[in-house]
């Protein structure tokens, strides 16, 4: 048998720009989220990466949420 890939967990990435604008809007497009996986053992910290947000129509920083 081969080596297993290890413990990988599913994470949710949320747009930081959309989250800030929710309090200001009465009714808007909402908060955009991506799902991905990461290796729990090698990265205990929260993940941050730049991805495209269709609500903001540009690349923004996405942070991992619980």
C-alpha positions as CSV (number, residue, x, y, z in Angstrom):
1,X,0.0,0.0,0.0
2,X,1.1,3.5,-0.7
3,X,1.4,6.5,1.5
4,X,-1.8,8.3,2.3
5,X,-2.1,12.0,1.6
6,X,-2.5,12.8,5.3
7,X,-5.2,14.7,7.1
8,X,-6.8,17.2,4.8
9,X,-9.6,19.4,6.0
10,X,-12.2,21.4,4.0
11,X,-12.0,25.2,4.6
12,X,-14.1,28.1,3.5
13,X,-12.5,31.3,2.2
14,X,-14.6,34.5,2.5
15,X,-14.1,37.9,0.7
16,X,-12.9,40.5,3.2
17,X,-14.2,43.4,1.0
18,X,-17.7,42.0,0.8
19,X,-17.8,41.4,4.5
20,X,-17.0,45.1,5.3
21,X,-19.8,46.4,3.0
22,X,-22.6,44.3,4.5
23,X,-23.3,46.7,7.3
24,X,-23.7,49.7,4.9
25,X,-26.1,48.0,2.4
26,X,-29.7,47.4,3.1
27,X,-30.0,44.7,0.4
28,X,-27.0,43.6,-1.7
29,X,-25.3,40.7,-3.5
30,X,-24.1,39.2,-0.2
31,X,-20.7,37.8,0.8
32,X,-18.9,35.6,-1.8
33,X,-17.2,32.4,-0.5
34,X,-14.9,29.7,-2.0
35,X,-14.3,26.2,-0.6
36,X,-10.9,24.5,-0.7
37,X,-8.8,22.0,1.3
38,X,-5.6,22.3,3.2
39,X,-3.3,20.1,5.2
40,X,-4.1,20.6,8.9
41,X,-0.7,19.4,10.2
42,X,1.5,21.6,8.1
43,X,-0.5,24.8,8.3
44,X,-2.2,25.5,11.7
45,X,-2.6,29.2,10.9
46,X,-5.5,30.8,9.0
47,X,-5.0,30.9,5.2
48,X,-5.1,34.2,3.2
49,X,-5.0,34.4,-0.6
50,X,-6.0,36.7,-3.4
51,X,-8.9,35.4,-5.6
52,X,-11.5,36.9,-7.9
53,X,-14.7,38.1,-6.3
54,X,-17.6,38.4,-8.8
55,X,-19.5,40.7,-6.3
56,X,-16.7,43.2,-6.2
57,X,-15.7,42.5,-9.8
58,X,-11.9,42.4,-8.9
59,X,-9.3,40.4,-7.1
60,X,-9.5,40.8,-3.4
61,X,-8.0,39.1,-0.3
62,X,-9.9,36.0,0.9
63,X,-9.5,34.8,4.5
64,X,-10.3,31.5,6.0
65,X,-13.3,31.3,8.3
66,X,-14.4,28.6,10.7
